[in-house]
Amino acid sequence: IKHVTASEYNPFEAVNTNILGSENIINEAIDNNIEKVIALSTDKAVDPANLYGATKLCAEKLFVAGNNYVGKLHRTKMSVVRYGNVIGSRGSVIPFFMKEKKKGVIPITDKRMTRFWITIDEAVDFVLSSLEMMEGGEIFVPKLPAMNIMDLAKAMAPDCEHKMVGIRPGEKLHETMLTETEARSSAELPTRYIVRPEH
């Protein structure tokens, strides 16, 4: 489950899918001797302010710790990629703005709000390159641009009015890609940060 509002509305399903579902994947990967598994996470897992982010943080921890359960008889390695909002993906604000601009008014939660953005192609390339370099237990974080919501609204619908509707439950004004603790144990590469496992 990949949406804040859906997770807030149906918290048990969010836990079943994002946490227990992660445990199922980890167990099956080990039992079937899968070579590499990479979990997809989100910037909302960093200091989560909502249930969705909390379930994704838990999933990250499970996949990193899953490497400790592999044992000597199996070869499975598990890592995580964590990125921001995927442009044009289901639930993205971009298709929503495209629909709303036909009405002449763009709803804005808060004019100060910023988000990290990545294209679908960039996300796929990032996952594949992380899969190649992973050794097990890392969290791969791309260096992404952030955009103010007002800049996005003006670029997409320059002739529309803006209606302030307020921040939805569980939303932050600004997301972050790394915690302060993670930053101390991260390696920096030209295109990404790698949070190294504590072990």
N, C-alpha and C positions, 0 to 999 in steps of 0.2 A: 504494500500500500504506500503510495508515494505522495500523498497530499496531506497537508496540515489539517484542513477542515474535515476531510473524510476520517482521519484518525481521531480527531476530537469528537466527531459524531458517533463513531463506532470503535471505541478504544479496545474492546476485547478482540475484535478482528485484527486490529493493528498489531497487537501483541502476538496473536496466533500466527499471523503472516510474517511479520518482520523479525520476531524473536524466535518463536518455536519453529518457524519455517527455516530460519538460518541454522538452527540446531539439526534439523532434518537433513539439510544439504551437507553440513559438515560430516555427520555420521555416515551418510551414503557415500560421500566422496572417499572417506577413509576406508570403508568396507569394500568399496569397489576399486581401490588403489588408483584413483584418479590422480594424475600427475600434478596438475595445478588448478587451483580454484581462486577466482578473484571476485570479491563482493563489491557491489556498487553502493556507495554511500552518498552523503549529501553534506553541504556546509551546515545544514540545520542540526547535525549531530554534534556540532561544536558548542559547548555550553548551552544545551537545549533549553528552549523556553516553551516547548509544547510536547505532547505525547509522541507525535511523529518523530521529532528529533531524538527523543529519549529512546524510542525503539531502534532507531538507526544507530545511535551510540552503542546500545547494547549489542546489536548485530556486529558492529565493528569489533567490539571487545571479544565476542565469541569467535569470530574468524581469526583474529590474532592469536587468541589462546588455543584455538583448534590445533595449531601446530604442535602444542605440547602433548596432544592426545594421539598423535600419529603412531609413535612407537617405531621400533627398528624393522618390523616386518612390512611396513608400508612406505610409500614414497611421496605421499600427498603433501603439497605445500599450499598454504593459504595466505592471501594478502587482501588488501582493501584499496579501492580508489575512492576518493572523496572529491566531488566537484560541485559547482554551483548550479544555477538554473540553466536548463537546456533550452535554447531558443527554439520556439515552435513546437515543443513537446506537448503532449496531452496535459492540460491543466496550466500551461504557461500563460502568463499575462498577455503575451503578444496576440494569440488568436482572440482572446477576450477583448483587447483594445480594437482589433480589426472589426469585430462584431459591433462593439459599442459606438464606434465612430460614425456608423451609418445613422445613429440617432442624434449625432451632433454634440453629445456630451460624454466625456471620459470620466468615469469614477476614479478618484485617487484616494488611496488609504491615508497617506501622509506625504506631504511634499518633500520631506527630508529623507524619505526612504531610499536606500540603495540596495542593489543586488549584484552578485557576481554572475557573469554570463559566459556560456560556452555553446558553440554550435554542435549539432548532432555529429557532424563529421569529425570535429575536434575531439568530442567525447569518445567516439569510437577509436580514433587513432591513439588517444591517451590510454585507453584501456588496453589496447593491443600492445603498445610499447611497454606499459607497466607489466603486462603478462610476460613479456620477453625478459625483462630485467629482474623480476622478483626472485627472491631467495626464500621467502616465507616469513610472515609476520609484519611486513611493512605496511604503512598507510601512505599511498601516493597522492599528492595534492598538487594539481596544476597551478601555475601562476596565471591568474585570470584577471581581466579588467572588470571593474565595477562601474555601474551606471546608476545615476539618480533617476528615480521614477518619472520625475517631471521632464527630464531630457528625453526619455523614451517616449512619453506621451506626446510631447511637442514634435518629435521627429516623425512619429507615426500618424498623427492627426493634428497638423499645425492649425487648422481652422476650427477646431472643436473647443467648446468650453470645458472647464474642469470643475467637477463637483467633489468636494471633500467628504468622504464617507466614514473615515476613522479606521484605525487599525483593527483587524480581525483578531479574535481570541487566539493567543499563542504566537502571534507574529512579532518579529523584532523590527526595529528601525534599520539596523545594520547587521548583516551576517558577518562572521569571521571564518577563516579557512583553517586556522590552527589555534589551539589553546596556548597560553603562555608556557605551560609545562611541556607541551609537544614541541614548541619552538626551540627549547633548549636541547632536545635530543634529535633534532632534524638535520639532515644533510641537504644542502642547497645545490641543485643542478640548474643549468640554464633555463629549462622549461618547467621545473617542478621542485617541490620539496618532498623529501622522503622521511617520514616519521619512523625511526628505527624502533623495533620492539625492545622493551626494557630488558628482556633476557638476553 
